[in-house]
Amino acid sequence: MKKQIACWLVLLALVCGVATAATVVEPLGEKDGLAVLRELKIDAGRIALVEYNDAPTMATAKGHSLSNLPPRTMVKIVLNPAERSNIHVEVWLPKAGTWNGRFVGLGNGGAAGSINPGTLAGMFSGGYAVATTDMGTAPNSSSGIGNPEVWKDFGYRATHLMTVAAKQVIKAYYGKEPEYAYFSGGSTGGQQALQEAQRYPGDYDGIVANIPAHCRTPLHAYFLWNDQLFRRCPFTEAQQNNIIRAGNEYMAAREIPQTAGKLVSDPRCDKQDIEAVIKLARQKDPTLSDAHAAALRKLFDGPRHALTGERIFCGIPFGSSFNIAHGHLYLFNWVFGAEKDLMAIDFGKDLDTYTAALGPYLNAENPDLSRFEKRSGKLIMISGSADSCVPYHASLDYYERVAEHCGSIEKARAFIRFYIIPGMSHGPGPGINKLPNMLDLVINWREKNMAPEMIKGQRVVEGKTELDLPLYPYPSKTGWAPETGFRPVDGPRRGVERIAERFRPSAAGE
């Protein structure tokens, strides 16, 4: 009889598509868990695949491979909360004996549209149950053209439903809910992070919003503004480099000796600063013409409404590359169609139409985080001072608006901290390229009440540390004196022009 049962289990595994090598050696407890998952009913969706695998290596769709992976149960889910909505979710579960009791939701990037196993592998290898989603935009960003259901999925719905489904899977598999749930994401993942804190504060106990693209529709207006300027007045790579050097040199007087002339740690500026940087750049590079100077004024200042002059978004930060400050124009196709000449879009009526269509779904701009705070949630935000893809301006202002809503920055600091990383681009840049694990900081803050203060930031090149700085949460910044060395000093507050409220419309839901 036992032999017949064993044969039947192997046959069942083959029919269900589980790798035979992993199935034969899999513990009975794991088999029970797989059976439960295969029968699990998911709201507005279905379990598409349940697979146990103990192979330490795994090939990815792009021809790469992951190595040193612990045994894992992988669950793929398809969610269809509305007609024309198609969200894919993937959940990885450690063996019961190695699970640390925590769940981590992980963000996507760009227009999403796919799931990268490498995103899951890192946190999973640390003993976490993990999940991510394609945000409902598969197979590519064209899926959102004229489809408001995709707008909702990409904006907020896919991440929340992923979280609900993942917790359902975890409870079914382990027989209990996770003790703590955390979210970590960067860029688009930062948009996901802040949408969760604002719309669904009960989903996560702690959140990391890294270089967050939360002010989404104004950000893409910035991309279009720059794109149109670059097409009318191109800059060579040499010209760009000279403009970056001019920014670094002009702002050097505001830097500590370790960063002066090398990067801009705080690129907040005014019109007088912009004129001074343009003048210095032209002194360095005589090929920069009057037309280039006119373009630079608009690039550094940022987009404004063509009719009212209202602030839509801020400009390219001093000391940052132009190369990642444009493109990403798919949101305009979503609203105006694939055939629309994007270079003909104006920053008057067209911008109003675009904002009204997408802003209520995509933007994560609500400063009221009181529900998240009341459940003892903790949130860390990070921006890079040299990031021209998702510039720091909107995040700094969002932090200030949260503080205003709380009544003081001290009250905001009790549950949300914001770091501006000197010289960091959209990831590693000319300045800091190595930071501590921010998720570890959030976990210690939430579970041990160890609020993050000074963190170490380094620039490491070929294994050699070229820059080693203590960094402090805004509004503090790093000061230095020969007598005392590094120390926190009070930095300036605000200093960026606030995006007009009508370009940050109130959030809308189902």
N, C-alpha and C positions, 0 to 999 in steps of 0.2 A: 504493500500500500504506500509506504514512504517513497519507494522508488517511483511509483506512478505519479505521486504528487510532485516530486522533483522534476520529472520529465514534463509534466503539465506546466510548471512554472517557467521552465526554459522555453517551451513552445509559446506561452503567453508573452514572454519578453520579446521573442522574435516577431510576433504579430504586431506588438505595440511599438516596435522600432527601437528598443533599448539595445545598446551595444552588448553583444553576448559575453565578451570578456569581463565587462564590468558586472553583468547580471549574475554570472555564475558565482562570483565571490562576494556578492553583496550581502550584507548581514540581513537577517530576517526582519529586524526592525525597519531597515530601509525599505524592504519589500512591502511591508505593511503600509509605510508612508506613501510609497508610490501608488499603491492600490487606492488609498484614500484620495490622493490628488487626482487620479484619473476619473474618479466619480464626483469630484467637487463641482458644484454649480456656482458659476460666477455671474453676478448681476450684469445684465446688458452685454454678456460676452460668453466666451467658452475657453476651456483649456485645449490648446492646440497640440501640445506635446509635453510629455513627462519623460525625462531620461536621466538615468543614473550613470555616472561615468567616473571611473577611478584612474583613468589614464593621466599621467602627469603633464602631458603635452596636448595641445589642442590647436588645430589649424583654424585660421579666421578666413572670412570671405575674401579679403584682399590679399591673400597669399602669404600672410605673416603667420607666425605661430606663437602661442603662449606656452610657457614652460613652468615647471615646479608647482603645478596646480594641485591642491588637495582634492580628495574625492568630493564629488558634488552631485546634487540633484538639480537638474535644470528644468525649468517650467516655462513654456511659452504660452502666452495668452493673447487672444484677439478680443478686443472690446468694440462694440458697435452701439454707443449710447443714442445715436440718431441715424437716420438715413443719410448716406453720404459721409458718414464718419467711420473710420477704420483705423483703430489704434492697436499697435503691437507693443507688447510688454514682455520682458524677460526677467525671470527671477532665478537666482542661484542660491541654493541652500546647502550649508555645510552639514556634515554628519552630526547627528544629535549630540554626540559626546564632545565635539569640538566647537559647537556654536556658542558664542559668547553672550547670547541672550539679547543682542541688539539687531535692529534692522536699519539699513542705510539705503535711502533713495538717492539715486545719482542722476545728475542732469545731462542733457545732450548739448550739442553745439550747432552754430549756424542755423540753417533751416531744418536741421534734424533729418528725418526721413529714413533712418536706419538705426540699427543697434550695433554698437561696437563691443564685442566681448572683452576687449582689453580694458574698457571702462569698468567692467564688473570685476575683473580678475584681481586687481590690487586690493580693494577692500575685502573681497571674499577671502583672499588668502590670509587675512588677519582674523578670520573667525566670524565675520559678519554675514548675516543674510542680506542679500543685496538685490536691487531691482532697478531697471531703467526702462525707458520707452522711446519709441521713434516719434512721439508727439503727434502721431496721426498724419504726418506729411509724406509718407511713402507713396510712390517710389522716389519722388523729388519735390522740389518746391512748387512745381507747376500744379500739384494737387490742390493748392489753395486758390487757384484762379476762379473767381466767381463762386466760391464755395464757403459760405459763412460757417458751416459746421467744422471745417478744417481750421478756420480762424479761431473758433472757440477751443478746439483741441490743442492747437499750438500755443494759444495764449495761456490757458490755465487748466482746461478740463482733463487732458490726457495725463498730466502729472498727478492730479488728485485721484483719478480713477485707478492709475497705476498703484498709488499708495494703498488705496482701499483693497484692491485685488491682491496685492503682495501680502498685506497683513492677513487677509483671509487664507492665503496659501500657507503662510507661516503657522497660523493657529492649527490648520488642518494637519500639517506635517509633524509639528512638534507637540501638538496637544496643548499648547499655551500661546498666548500672545507675546510679542517681544516686550522686554522690560522697558526699553527705551527705543525711540525711533529718531533718526537724524537724516538730514538732507544735505547734500553737498553738490554744488554745481558752479560752473564758470561760464561767463558770456551769456549765451542763451540759457545755460543752466542757472545763471544768476537771476535771470528773469523768472525761471521756474521757482527758484528759492524764495524770492520775495512775493510771488503770487501765493505760494503756500502760506507764508507768514500772514499775509493780508486776508486772503479769502478763506483759508482752511486752517486756522491756528491750532486745531486739535490734531492735525496729522503728524506733526513732528515736535519733539522736545527741544531740539537744537538744530540750527541751520547755518551753513556757510554759503554766503553769496559772494563769489569771487568774480571780479571784473564784471559786475552784473549789467546786462543789457535790459534793464527794467523799464527805462523810459523809451519804449520800443519804437513807437511811430515817430517821435521827434528825432531819435537816433538815425533812422533810415532816411528821414528828410535831410539830415546832415550829410549822409552818404551821397544822396542825389545832388545836393548843393555843391559838394566838392567835385563830384563826377562832371557836372556841367562846367564848372570852372576849369578843371584840368583839360577837358576837351577843347575848350576855347583858348586856353593858354597853357600848353604843356610845360613841364619842368624836366630838365635832364636830371640824371642821377647825381651828377656833380653839383648842379645848382641846389638840389635838395640837401645834399651834404653840407654845403656852405651855409644854407639857411639854418640847419640844425646847429652847426657850430656857432653861428651868430646868436642864436637863442641861448645856448649854453654860456657863451662868453658874456652876453649882456646880463644874464641873471646870476652870474658868478658872485657878485657882491652880496647876494642874499643867501649864499650857501656857506656851509662850514668848510674848512680847508680840505677835508677829505673828498669832497664832491665838487668843489668850485671849478667851473670850466669843463667839467666832465659830464655833468648831467644837470637837469633842473628838477629838484626834489619837490618844489611847490610852484607850479607854473601859473598860478593865478596872476592875472595881468589886467591892465586897462588900455585904453586907446593910445595913451602916450607911450606905454611900453611897446605896443605893436609898431608904432611909427619908428621907435628907436631900433628895434630888431630889424625892421625892413631896411633902414638906413645902413646899419652895420653889415647886413648881408650884401647889400649892393657895393659897399666898399670892398668887401672880400671877393666879390664876384661881379665884375663889370658887365658880364653877359646878362645879368638880370635887368630887364627893361622896365620902362614905365608901365607897360601892360602887366608884367610880372608883379610889380609893386601893387598895382590896383587889385590884382587877383589875391595877393597875400593879405591885403586888408580884409577882404571878404572871407578868406580861409581862416585867418586867426580870429576874426570876430564871430563867424558862424552865421547860420541862416536866420533871416528875419522875414516876417510876412510882407509880401510885396505891396500890399495896400495899407496896412496899419503900422508896419515897422515893429510889430511885437516880436519878442524873442521866441524862436522855435527851438533852437538848440544852440549850444556854445560852439566855439571853433576848435581847430587843431591846436593841441597844447605845444608851447615852445619846447624844442628839444626832441620832438617825436617825428617818426617817419611819415611821409605822405603816402607811402605805398599801401598801407592798410586802412587809409582814411576814406576809401570810396568803394564802389561796387555794392554787392548785397542789395540789389534793387528789386528783388522778387515781390516784396510787399506791394509795390506800385502795380505790378502785373496782376496781383490778386484783386485789386480794386478796379483797374482800368482795362484789363485784358492783355493777352499775350501780344497783340498787334500794336499796342500803344507805343508811340515814339516817346521814350522816357526823357529824351533831351528836350522835348517840347512841353513837358509838364511845368506849369508855373507855380510860384509860391504864394499865390492868392487863392482863387476859387478852387483850383485843383487840389491844393494842399488841404483846404477845408473839407472837400469831399473825402479825401483819403483819411483824414483824421477821424471824421464822423463814422466811417465804415469800420476801421480797425482799432482805433484807440480804446474804446470801452472793453475790448477783449484782450488786447495784447499788453497794454501798459500796466505796470505794477507800481502805482504811484500813491496809493492810499497811506497817509502817515499815521493813521490810527491803528496801532499794533497792541491796543489795550487787551484784547482777548488773548493774544499770544503771550503777553507779559503776565496776565493773570494765571495762566497755566504753568508759570515758571519757565517759559521758553527763553532760550538764549540764542542770539544771532550775532555773527561776525560778518562784516562787509569789508571787502578789499578792493582798492583801485590802484592802478599803476600810474605814476605821474607822467610817464612817457607813452601811454597807451592812446594812440590816435584812432583805434578801431572802436573802443568803447571808452571815450574820455571820462575822466573823473568827475566832471562838473555836475552832472545830474545826480550822481550818487552822493556827493558832498551836500548838495542842496537837499536831497531827500533826507539825509541824516539830520540836517538842520530843521527840516519841517517836522520830523518825528520829535525832535527835542522841543519844538514849539508846542506841539500837541501835548506832550507830556508835562509841560510847564517849565522845564529847565533841562539843560544838557546833563546835569548830574542825575536827574531822574531817568533820562534816556540811557545813560551809561550803565544803569543797573541791569539792563538786559540786552543792550545792543552796543557794539563797539565797531568803529570804522578806522581802518588803516589805509593811508595813502603811501604806497611803496615807492621810494625814490628810484627813478630811472627804470622802473619796470614797464615793459610794453604789454602787449596782449599775451602775457606769458613772459618768458625770459627776455630781457632787453639789454640796453647798454649799461644799466645800473644793476640793481639787485636781481639775481636770478635764482636764488635759493632761499627758501623760507621754511619755518617749521610746519608741521602738519596741522593745518587749521582745524581740521575735524577733531583732532586730539584735544586742541584747546577748547573747542565747544563742549566736548564730552566732559572734560574736567570741570568746566564752568558749570554745566548743568548738574552733574552728578556729585561733584565734590565742592561746589561753590568756590572754585579757584578762578576768579575773574582774570582774564588776560590783561596784562599790562605791557611791560617791555618784552618785545620779541627780537630775535636775532635775524638780521637780513645780511646775506652775503652775495658777493659776485665771485663765482668760482669759474675759472677758465683752465681747461686741461688739468684739472685736479689741484690747481693752485688758487688759494683765496686771495683775490686782488683787492677786495673791499669787504670790511666787516663792520656793520653798523648796528647799534641798538635802535629799535624803532618803537614808537609810542603811539597809542591810539589818539586820533583826532579829538580835540584840537591841539593836543600837545605835539611837539616835534622834537627832533634830535638837535641839541645844542652841544657846543664844544668849547672848551677853554684850556689853555696849556696847564693852568693850575689845578683844574678839577677833572679834566678829561671829558668824556661824554656825559650828558645829563639831559633830562627832559626839560623843555622850556615851553612857556605858553605861546602857542601859535595864533595867528589871526583867525577870526571867525568869519564865516560866509565868504564874501569876496567873489562870488560868481553870480552873474545876472540870472534871476529865476526865470525859467521857461514859463511863458504865459499859460494861465490856467486852462484856457480853452484848447490848448494843444495837449492837455492832460485831462481829458474828459473822465467823468466818474465811471467806475467799473460797472459793467453790465454782465449779467449771468444768463442762465437758461431762458 
